[in-house]
Amino acid sequence: MLRLASRRAAIVLAGSVLAVAGGLVQAQAATTGWRVEAKVAFRGSQTVLVSVAAVSPSDAWAAGFSAKGAGNPLLRTVIRRWTGKTWRPVMLPAKISTAFAKEGTIASQLGAVSAGSVWFFGGLEGGYLRLNGGRWSLGRLPGAGPKSAPVDIHAVDAFSSTDVWAFGERDTLSATQIIAKPYVAHYNGRLWVRVTVPGPASESTAITAVGAVSSGDIWAVEGASTLNGTSTSAATVPVLLHWTASTGWQDAAQQPPLRAGDQLTSAVVEPNGHVWFGGSANNTAKGTTPLTAEWNGISWSVKDLPMHATSVTWQLDAMTPDGAGGIWALARAGVGPKERIWHLRGATWSLVMPALGKRRWVLEGLALVPRTHSVWAVGVVRAGKSGADGLIAVDGPLPR
């Protein structure tokens, strides 16, 4: 059995994969509701798509990784691009592909500015890929490298070709444990600059979620670091940070009424400027229940989602607007590939059962398509008896 882990979710995949050569398998063509749009499969490999970003109805990007072999599998970056008609493979230049593979890439966080300006973060040594005007390049974030502490990027906000933020953690090994510190870097059009944020001196923390109202109004969560999906400091109470051009990064003046053990791991901003964070809260059954914290511009409101308390550890791992005034959210179980999709309409959260087939599936990332009511989702689906393929799903009309 092969266990592949990203910071946002642990996915357990077993055995060999369905013998589909090389590329893309188109799926059913429904027109409404959640459905599978495409699958990504490689012979003898297990494929997971982790992140998705949409620039327009005819331009979107999905990224992840493929693993071949057991024990110490051979990893390679997987990139797909939506053209308005199909999801096409993106081939990197050979030298760049080889160099990025050496970064130990198992996930990619995307930041897309335009059709010709896209960033891919995923190397544990702080490496990233950049598409700039049709030309690919490989770079490294400040404070990272083969001889430095690993840097893991959890969130990206790309506002323009001269204004990109990367958030996550920088891990160092002490005598007895791994200690994480929040990591923030900003690209100003010429170079990346590491940015200092407020934070505790001793606890193992990271930037776990980011929500941007605009390029001049950014919110971030400083919470407990997670390694292989497990909190390293469960008693840490998340702290909200706020950035403006005039103040820089500061602790938010008003903090949500969170409790010890609460975690915030995802974020979304509504068109009306309301900021939502999703995460988890301890429940009476010794598990966790999905939690939301909403900032309406005046005060915070923290609520548990209406879910029966069990011993399973559930949390909201990804959120996006639905284009119609609501919010989609992915709830994942802490152990094993269990998932629920939640939908906010008006003031009510409800569970949705998507038509993604009978085989076990997991979604990892969500992205609203600009100027539409359509949402892309990416993840993984069981293939054959024990394999796994990358999964691309869509809700709403197929973007064109």
N, C-alpha and C positions, 0 to 999 in steps of 0.2 A: 504494500500500500504506500502511496506517495502522498505526502501532506505538503501542500503549498500554502503559504501564509502571506497575506498583505496586512497592513496596519488596520484596515477597515474591517476585514473579515477573514476568517479561516475557512478554507475550502478543502474538503477531503475528497480526493479523487483516487480511484483504484484501478490497477491492471492496465491492459493495453487499450488502444482507442479504436474507434470504427475506422476501417480501412478506406478512408476517403483521401485521395491524393491532393496535396498542394494547396487548395484554395478555398473557395467560397461555395456554400451550398445554399441556394435560395429556398425560402420556405413558403408557406401558404400566403395568399394574397387577399386577406380580408380588408375591409375599408374602415371599420370603426372598432373601438375597444382595444384592449391590449392583445397583441398577437405577435408571433415570431416573424421577423422580416428576413433575417439571414442567420446562417451559422458559419463559423470559421473552423476548419478542420485540417490537420496535417497528419500524414501517415506516421504511425508509431509515436505520436506526441499527444500531450494533454494541453489544451488551450484554454486560457481564461482571459476575458476582456474586463478591464478594471475601470476605465474612465472613458467618458464621452463628452464632447463639446460641439455645439452647433453654432456656426457663423450665420447661416441663412437657410432657407428651405432647401436649397440645392447644394449646400456645402456643410458637411459635418465630419467629425473625426472620432475614431474609436481606437483605443490602444490597450495593450495588455502584454501577455507573454505566453510562450509555448515551452513546455518542458518535455524533454525526451530522456528516458532512462530512469532508473531508480537510484536511491541512495544520494548521489551527488549528480542530479540531472543536468543535462545540457540545456541552458536557457537561451532563448532568443526573443527579441522584441517583436511584437506583432502590431502592425498599424493598418487600419482600414479607413477609406475615405468615401463619403457619400457624395455622389455626383448629381443627385436629383433623379437618377434612374436606378442606380445600383450601388452597392458597397464594393469598392475596388481595392485590391491589395496595393499597398504603397511599398515600393522597393527602395531601401536606403542604399547609398553608395557603399561598396564592399568594405572599404577601409573604415568608414564611420560605423557600419554595422558591427564589424569585428571589435572595434575599440569600445563601443557602448556595451557589448555583451560582456566584456571583462569587468564592467562595473558591478556585476552581480544583480542585474536588473530583474526584479520579479513583479514590478508594478509600474504604472505610468500615470502621473497626474497631468492633465492637459490644460493649457491656456491658449485659447484661440482668439486672435485679434481680427484677422481677416483671412481671405483665401490664401494669401501669400505670407502670413505671419502667424506661426504656430510654435508653441513650446511644449516639449515632452520631458517631464522630470521623473526619474525612477531609479537611477543608479545609487546604490548605498554609499558610494564614495563621492556623492554630490554631483555626479555628472548629469548633463542634460543634452537633449537634441533640440536644434532650432531649425525651422524652415523660414527663410527670409528671402522673399522674392524669387522663389523657385530653387534656391540654393540651400543645401543641408550643411550644417556645421555641428561640431561637438564641443561643448564647453564644460566648465566646472564652477560650482558655486564657491564663494569665498569661505575660507575656514574648513574646507573639505578636501579630501584627497587620499591616496593610498597610504600615506604616512600620517594621516590625521584621523580624528574621530569620525565615525560614520555620520552622515547627514541623511535623514529620511524626510521627504517632503510629503505633507498631508493635504495641502490645499494650495491652489494657484488662483490669482486674480490678474488677468491681463486686460488692461484698460485701453492701451494703445501700444504702438511699437516702441514708445519711449517711456512707458509706465507699466511695469510688470512686477508683481509681488509673489514671493514663494514663502510658504510657512510650513513649519514642522518641528523637528527636534534634532539635536546633536547629541549623540550617545558616547559616553566615555566609560571605560571599565575601571572600577575601583578594585580594591583587594577582594571584595566579597560580592559585588553586584554591578549591574549596569546602571549608570546614572544618566538620566536624560535632562537636557536643558532646552528651553524654547529656542527655536531658530527662526529668524526672519531675515530675508534679503530682498533688496529692491533694485530693479534694473531701470536706469535713467536714460537709456538710449545709447549710452557709451559703454558702461560697465556695470557689473553687479556690486552693490555695496551692502555689507552686513549691517543690520539695524538692531540696536539694543532695545529690549522691551522690559517693563517692570516684571519682577518675579521673585519667588522665594529663593533664598540662598542655598537651601539644603535639600528640599524635596525634589523627587524625580518627576518633572513636568514637561509638557510639550504644548505647542499650539495644536489643538485638536479639531477646531472648526473655525471657519471664517465666513462672514457675511458682509458684502459690500453694498451700501446704498448707492454710492458713487465713488469716483476716484478720490474724492476729498472727504469721504465718510465711510470708514471701515471698522467693523467690529470683529473681534477675535476672542476665542476661548483659550485660556491658559488652564489646562486640566491635567489629570493624571496621565502619564505616558502609558501606552499599551505596547506590549511586546508579544507577538504571536497571538494577538487578540485578547490578552489577559492584562487587566489593569495592574500596574506595579505599585500603585499607591491608592487603594480603594477609599481611604479615609479623606483624601484630598477633596476640598470643596472647590469646584471650578471658579475662576475669577474672570470676569469680562473685561477685556481691554478695548479701548476706543482710540481711533486715530483720526485726526484732522490735520490739514496742512499747517495750521497755526499752532496747534498744541503738541503735535507728534503723538507718540504712543503713551497713553496713561491708563491707569485703572479707571473704568467707567464710573462716573459720578454716582450712578444708581446701579446697584447690583441686584440680580434676581434673587428671590428668597429660596435658595437651594439648601439642601440638607447634606450632611456628611454621607458620602456614598453615591450621591447624584453625579452623573457624568453627562457631558455635552459633547457630542461627536459629529454633528452635522449642522448645517445652517442653510437658510434661504431668506431672500428679501422679496417681499411682495411689491407689486407696482405702486402701491400707496405708501411705500416707505417703511412699512412694518417689518421688523426683523424677527425672525424665528430661529431658535436653536432647538435641535432634537437630541435626545440622549436616552438615559435610563434612570430609574429610581428603584431603590430596594422595596420589596413588597412583603406581605405577611407570610408568604409561602417560602421564604428564604431564596427567592429568585429576584429578578428585576422586571419592571414593566416599562414600556416606552413612555418617555416624558417629553413635554414641550415647554419652552420658555419664550414668551412673546413680548417684544418691546413695541408699544404703540406710539412712541414719541413722547409719552408722559410717564408711564410706569410699566413695570414688568408683571406678567401673569404667568405663573408656573402651574402646569396641570399634568396629571398622568392620563394617558389615553385609556378609553373604556375597554380594558382587556382583562379577562379573568386571571387572577394571580395564580401563578404556578412556580415550581422550582426552577424553571428554565430562565436563563439570563437573556432577556430581550433588550435591544436598544435600537434607536433610529440611527441608521448609518448613512443615509443619503436623502436629500430633499430638493425639490424644484417646484417652481410655479407650474400650474397646468395651463396657463394662458387664458383662463376664463374666470379668474378671481379666486381660484382654489390652490391647493398644494398637494403634490404627491410626495409620499415618504416611504422609504424602505425600512422595515424592521427586521433585524437579523438576530438569530439565536447565537449566544456566545460559543456554543460547542455544536458542531455538526451543521450541515447545510439545510437549516430550517429558515423559512422566510415568510413574512406577511407584507402585503402592500396596503398602505393606509391612504385615504383620500379625504382632504378637508374641503367641504363645501359649506359656505356660510360660516356657521359656528360649530358645525358638527363633523367629527372625525368618524369615518366608517371603514370597515375592512372590505377590500375588493378581491375577488377571485379572478385572476387573469387567465385568458385562454392561451397558455403557453405550452400546451401539450401534456401528455401523461407522464413523461420522464421527469425525474427530479431536476429542478433548475434553481439557480441562485442568481439574483441581480446584484450588481456591484455599484453601478453609477447611473445617474439620471441627468438629462439636459433638456430644457425647453427649447424648441425651435423658435427663433425670433419671429415675431409678427404672425404667429399661428397659435392654434390650440393643440398642437402636436408635441409629443414628448418622446425622445429616444431613451432607451435603457440598454445597458450592456451587462453581461455576466457570463455564466457557464451553464451548460446543460449536459446531462448524462447522455453518452453515446454508446450504442451497442450494449454489451453486458457490463462493462466496467471502464469504459473510456469517458472522455469529456471533450466537448467542443465549445468554442467561444459562441456566445449567444448575443444577437442584436434584436431587440424588440421595439415596438412602437405603439403608442396610443394616440388615437385621433386620426385624421386624414393623413395619408402618406405624403410627407413633404415633397414638393416639386420646385 
